[in-house]
Amino acid sequence: MNNLSDVSNLNSEAIKVLLIEDNPGDARLIREIIADASSTRFELTHTERPSEGLRCLREE
C-alpha cells in the first residue's frame, strides 16, 4: 500500500471471522463483543463443528 486511498479502502472492508463454537452462549457473547468493535466491520460466520468450519473455508 503506497497511498492513503489504499489504507482507507482496507478500513472499509469487513474482516471475515470464522467462529467454531459449540456452546450457544459463548457464541452469542463473542458475537456481541465483535459487534461492539465500532471502528472495524466484521463478517462473522458461526459453525458448531470443525467439519462445518472446514466446509465454509472450502466454499470461500
N, C-alpha and C positions, 0 to 999 in steps of 0.2 A: 504494500500500500504506500503510494507515494504522495497522495494528496488528501486534503480534508474531506472531499466528497466520498472517497473510498471508505473512510472511517465512519462517516455518517450513514452510509449505506449498510455497513456492518451492524451498526447500532440499531437500525430499523428492522433487521431480520430477526425472526424468532429463533431462539436456541431450542433445538429439539432434544427432549428428555424422554428416555425410556425408563419407566419405573416398573420394576418387577417386585411386587409385594403381595403376599397372600393374606395379609391382615387388613381388612377394610378400614379399620380405624386409623392405622398407621398411614395407609394410602391417602385417606382424607386429610390427615394432618400435613403430610408432605405437599399435597395439592394446595392447601391453604398457605403454607409457607412460601411456595413458589408464586402464588397469586399476589402475595404481599410485596414481592420484589418489583416495586413500581418502576424502576428505571430500566428494566430488562423485560422483554417479552419472551415467554416460554410456550412451546407447543408440547404438551405432556401427553404421552401415551402410556396407559397403565395396563399391565397384564398381571395375572396371578401366578403364572408358571414360567419358568425359564424357557421351556419349549415354545410357548406362545411369544415370548420376547424375541427368540431367535427367528421365528416366522416373521415378525414385524420387521426385523432388521433385513431379512432377505428380500422383503417386499419393497423396502425403501430404495 
